[in-house]
Structure formats: C-alpha cells, structure tokens
Amino acid sequence: MTTATPLLLDLDSFLARAEERGAPLDARAAEAVLGLLALGEARRRTGLPEPTEELAEELLHILLPLYVSATEEEVPGFVASLVALVDHAHEAGRLNAKRHAKLMARVHELAEGFPQTMTSPRRLTWPRL
C-alpha cells in the first residue's frame, strides 16, 4: 500500500509575506498557482514551487485554463501570484538578477494572452472531433 504525500505548501506564510509587502494576493489564485506547480515538475528547494519559463507557460496556458474556472475580475490574481512566486525564488537565492529579470519578462509576456485563455467560451465545451 502506498500513501500520498501531502503537498505541504506554506500558503499562509506566502500570503502573509505578500500582505507585508503591500501587495495582498487572492488566496484561491495563490493556492491554485502553488498547487499546480507543485503537482507538476517544479522544484521545491525553498519550500515553495520554483517556476521556470517553461513551467510558467504551461501553468498560464494549459493547467490553469484546464483545471480552474475564473471570471475576468479574478484572472489578474493568478498572474500576481505567479509574479510573487518568482520574486520569492529570487529573494531565496534561487534566481540571480539576470534570470529573475528574464523570467519576469516571460511571465508578463505570457500574461498578455492569459485573460482570453481563461475566459474563452471554447474551453467550456467539448472540442469538435
């Protein structure tokens, strides 16, 4: 018999850290971002999932639209959570300044099409076969 290892995401301290910085995060969005990255291939040496450019693209354009429903008003919360996570990885010493800037630029680039992806009515229906 095998047992599932809990994700053990430190969501509360992640949300508290964002609150202290004056940029509070939506708890539902932060939990979805952290959880989907943790379930994927993200390393967790800092205790939280460490995003990469590839994982950010997969998260914003595949995983979140596939597993999470959101209104237009809720969509920016997911991007803000990912940005806060990238900043956390940088502050924890997992990203140097150059990699941090490159990843942030990629996240902002991916975020441009994210609202359309999340709110598209096509994703709510079965694809035509």
Legacy VTK file of the C-alpha trace (Angstrom):
# vtk DataFile Version 3.0
C-alpha trace
ASCII
DATASET POLYDATA
POINTS 129 float
0.000 0.000 0.000
1.277 3.458 -0.838
0.343 6.696 0.812
0.107 10.039 -0.880
2.495 12.663 0.368
0.684 15.899 1.134
1.773 18.919 -0.829
2.793 20.767 2.342
2.569 24.151 0.687
3.224 27.040 3.023
0.338 29.042 1.591
-0.334 31.052 4.752
3.195 32.446 5.032
3.287 33.095 1.269
0.079 35.133 1.571
1.337 36.872 4.730
4.619 37.822 3.016
2.686 39.365 0.116
0.458 41.244 2.565
3.525 42.629 4.363
4.903 43.896 1.061
1.682 45.775 0.398
0.571 43.530 -2.461
-2.028 41.147 -0.996
-2.827 38.095 -3.096
-6.093 36.321 -3.725
-5.904 33.136 -1.639
-7.748 30.988 -4.193
-5.487 32.110 -7.032
-2.319 31.661 -4.966
-3.374 28.179 -3.890
-4.103 27.182 -7.498
-0.752 28.519 -8.736
1.258 26.885 -5.953
-0.664 23.626 -6.107
-0.491 23.149 -9.867
3.224 23.949 -9.942
3.885 21.613 -7.007
1.966 18.808 -8.690
3.998 19.380 -11.832
7.728 19.354 -12.272
8.613 22.418 -10.205
11.494 22.058 -7.777
10.684 22.876 -4.186
14.054 23.545 -2.563
12.745 26.747 -0.971
9.597 25.041 0.316
7.514 26.606 -2.425
7.485 25.608 -6.094
10.188 27.335 -8.128
8.834 28.483 -11.502
10.771 28.387 -14.756
9.883 29.900 -18.123
8.579 26.548 -19.361
6.536 25.926 -16.223
5.098 29.458 -16.326
3.931 28.889 -19.894
2.435 25.505 -19.030
0.729 26.984 -15.960
-0.794 30.031 -17.669
-1.761 28.478 -20.982
-2.575 24.858 -20.137
-3.008 23.982 -16.459
-4.949 26.946 -15.092
-7.381 27.125 -18.040
-7.869 23.353 -17.838
-8.414 22.986 -14.093
-9.593 26.356 -12.766
-12.584 28.464 -13.667
-12.360 32.200 -13.145
-14.179 35.378 -14.000
-12.449 38.242 -15.767
-12.085 40.041 -12.439
-10.298 37.049 -10.871
-7.800 36.459 -13.695
-5.187 39.077 -12.635
-4.892 37.343 -9.258
-3.316 34.282 -10.870
-0.668 36.339 -12.638
0.013 38.328 -9.455
0.523 35.069 -7.552
2.989 33.814 -10.148
4.874 37.130 -10.063
5.055 36.949 -6.249
6.366 33.398 -6.509
9.089 34.464 -8.951
10.064 37.250 -6.536
10.156 34.733 -3.688
12.512 32.460 -5.653
14.768 35.457 -6.314
14.795 36.527 -2.674
15.536 32.950 -1.588
18.632 32.960 -3.784
17.274 30.516 -6.355
17.359 33.094 -9.187
20.113 35.598 -9.865
19.149 39.082 -11.072
19.550 38.229 -14.763
17.455 35.039 -14.583
14.878 36.847 -12.434
14.502 39.640 -14.997
14.274 37.156 -17.872
11.618 35.077 -16.091
9.614 38.167 -15.119
9.673 39.385 -18.717
8.427 35.994 -19.891
5.647 35.911 -17.286
4.459 39.371 -18.351
4.606 38.311 -21.998
2.556 35.183 -21.258
0.121 37.206 -19.151
-0.969 39.225 -22.183
-2.964 36.328 -23.650
-3.926 34.774 -20.336
-7.286 36.551 -19.799
-8.552 35.392 -23.189
-7.385 31.849 -22.486
-9.063 31.718 -19.070
-12.367 33.248 -20.129
-12.747 31.691 -23.579
-16.164 30.070 -24.029
-14.499 27.424 -26.219
-12.785 25.895 -23.208
-16.158 25.227 -21.575
-17.442 22.953 -24.331
-16.320 19.667 -25.759
-13.962 20.057 -28.712
-15.271 19.093 -32.089
-13.907 15.758 -33.161
LINES 1 130
129 0 1 2 3 4 5 6 7 8 9 10 11 12 13 14 15 16 17 18 19 20 21 22 23 24 25 26 27 28 29 30 31 32 33 34 35 36 37 38 39 40 41 42 43 44 45 46 47 48 49 50 51 52 53 54 55 56 57 58 59 60 61 62 63 64 65 66 67 68 69 70 71 72 73 74 75 76 77 78 79 80 81 82 83 84 85 86 87 88 89 90 91 92 93 94 95 96 97 98 99 100 101 102 103 104 105 106 107 108 109 110 111 112 113 114 115 116 117 118 119 120 121 122 123 124 125 126 127 128
